[in-house]
């Protein structure tokens, strides 16, 4: 059923598959969610303050094919609200947002901006397409981003490679420079991805390689929208981990330099 993940992160018109659905509106769940509150200026818990059937005034309405409005309120301030217009499919096998206010945020996350650099506009275009359910457009933009930043991405990953695999990674990194195709570059290095970049044992580079191996023209709009979200999530995960490591290294270096400076001053 409509859950926390769906309400927090799904853009308009992206289908959220469900295995079961209550027969009538009054039995639909009302999960708490986490969203950014423009009043509190921070992420807050939001609670649903109306009923799934409020706009119909009939809790016994069947859920098949229904379109309804739900409203969430920030628990922190009690002033800021988020509205969702939700459609349940005729077969009750998926739900989707067909309206949302304030709209799904399409700003590029602050921590990603330095890494994306001159490719920021392309990434932003991908977010805009994804927010409106334009799967083919979003998928195309994100694939283009991968092609354009893959070298920087793989170079950044080299700093996270375990010492016993560092030499092997540097060797294959040199091999990637012989190709201009992101998919081929990823194929060369994906098996050397460090454990720190394998959440729950999953290899994001292998998944990215699999996605890029599919031809965009063989996919439907919905399939492209699904792939677009996967590519975006993988990119954001890898970039954030690279940046986090770089920041940690800088802090460590700064601390060591400060320590050494104090030590020499004492002498």
N, C-alpha and C positions, 0 to 999 in steps of 0.2 A: 504493500500500500504506500501512498505518499509518505515518505519518511524524511528524516532530517537531511540526508544527503541530497535528495531530490529538491527540497525547498531551498536549501542553502546554495547549491552550486549549479543546478541545471538551468541552461538558458531557455528562451522561448522555443517552443515547438520541438524540442528534443524529447523523444519518447523515453519514458521510464518504465521498463517492463515490470509487471507485477504477476505474482503467481496466484494470488487470491484477493478477493475484494468483498467487503460486506455487502449484503443485498440492499440495504437502505442507508440513506444519508446519515442518520443519527448515530450509526455505528462506526463511522469512519474515525480513524485516530486523530489526535491533536498533539503532535509531537512538539516539544520545545526546540528552538533552533538558535544558532549563533549567527548574528549579523552585525555589521558596523552600524552604530547609532550616530546620526549626525548631530544629535543634541549632546550626548555624553562624549562624543568624539573618540570613541573606542569601541571595540567589539563587545557586545553585550548579549545576554540571553533574551530571547523574545518568546512570548507566549501567545497562543491563539486566543483571541478574546470574543470571537463570535462562534456561531455554529455552522457546520457545513450546509445546513439547510436554511440559514437565516434569510437569504434572499427569496426563498420560496415559502417560508413559514410552514413547512411541512416536513417533519423529520422522517416520515415514512415513505418518502419518494424513493423510487428505485434508482440505483446508482448507474445503471447502464446508459452510456451516452450523455451523462449529465454534464453541464457546464455551471460552475458555481464560484462564488467569491468568498475568499477567506481573508481575515485580517489579523495581523500580528502586532503586538505592542511591546516596546522595550520595557523589560522588568526594572531596569535601572532608573529611568526617568519617568516612565508612564506617559510620555508625551509623543515620542516618535513611533510612527506606524509603518508597516510594510503590508502591501496588498497583493494578493495573488488571485488570478482567475485560472481555475483548474478545470481541465476537461478529462473525463474518464471515458475510455473508448467504449464503443458499443458492445464489444466482446469482453470488456473488463480485463484485457490483457496488458494494457498500458495506461499511464496517465501522462499528461503534458501540461505545461504552463502555456496558456494562450494570452496571458496578460500579466504584467507585473509593474507595480509602482511603489516607490521609485524604481526606475528600470535597473536591470542587471548592470553592474559597473563594468565599464569597458576601458578603464584606465590601466595602463601597464603598471604592474607592481614596482614600487620604488626601487627595491633591491635588484631588479632585473635590468633596469635602465642602463647602467654603465656597461654591462656586458653586451647588451644588444646594440648599443651605440648607433651607428648610421642605419641599422636595420629596424630601428624602433617603429617607424611609420608602417613598415610591412607587417610587423607583429600586431600593431594596433588595428590595422585593417582586418587581420585575421580574427581578432577579438570582436570587432564590430559585426562581421559576417556570422560568427558563431552565436553572438547574442541575439541575432535575428533569425536563427535557424537556417542560414544559408550554408549548408554543409559543404557543397562543392567549392564555394569561394573560400571558406575558412580553411578547408583541407589544402587547397592550392597555395594559400598564403603561408601556412605553417610548413608545408613541404619546401617552399622557397626559402624560408628562414633556415631550415636545416641545411639546405645546400650551401647557404651563404656563410653560416657560422660554424660549420662542422669542424674546420681546421682549428679554430680557437677553442672549440669545445673539447676536442681530443687532446689538444695541447694542455688545456687546463686539467684534464683528468690525469695527465702524467704526474702531476704533483701529488696525487693521491695513491699512486701505485705502491704496493708493498716493496720493500728493499730487494727481496729475493726475485722479484719479477720486473724490477725497474729496467734492467738492461734489455730484457726481451721486449718490453713495451716500447722502449726507445727505438729498437730495431724495426718493429712493425710500424711505428709512427713514421719512420722514414719511408717505408714502403707506401704508405697512404698518399704521399706526395706525388706518386707516379700516376694517380688517378684523379679525375676531376668530378667523379660521381660520388655523392655522399653515401649511397647504399653500399658501394664497393669499399669505401674507406671504413665504414662501420663493420663490414664483414671481416676485414683484416684484424681489427682490434677487439671486437666484442667479447671474445673468450678470455681476455686478460683484464676485464673490468674488475677493480678491487672490491673486496667484500663490503666496504663502507658504502659503496654505491649499488649494493644488491639488497634492497629491503626485503626481508622475509625470503631471502634466497632468489628473488626474481631479478633477472638481468634486463634493465631498461634498454640497453643498447640492442639486445637481441630482439626485443619487442619492436623497437624502432626500425630495425632492419626488416622485420617481417612486414610492418606496415608500409614501408617505402617500396617493398617488392611488389605491392599490389598496384595495378594500373588504375588511375583515377577514373578513367572512362568506363571501367567495368563495374563501378560501384553506384548505388542509388544515392539520392540526396541524404536519406537518413543514415546510410552506411558511412558516407563521407563525413557527416556531422559527428558520428561516433568516433571515427578515426581521427578527426581534427582534435577532439577533446583529448584523446590518448596522446597524440603528438605534443600538444600543449603541456599536458601534465608531465610528460617525460622531460621535455626541455626545461620546464621550470624546476623540476626536481634536480636535474644535473647541474644547472646553472647555480641554483641556491647552494648546493653542496660544495661546488668549486669555490664560490665566493666565501662561504663560511670557513673553509679551510684556509683560504688566503688571508682572511681577517684574523684567524687564530694565529697563523704564522707571523703576521705583522705584530700582533700583540706580544707574542713570545719574544720575537727579536727585539722589540722595544724594551721589554722588561730586562732582557739579558744585557742590552747596551747600557741601560740605566744602572744595573747592578755592577757591571764592569767599571763604569765611570766612577761610581762611588768608591769602589775598591782601590782604584788608582789614585784617587784624591787623598785617601787615607795614607797612602805611601808617601 
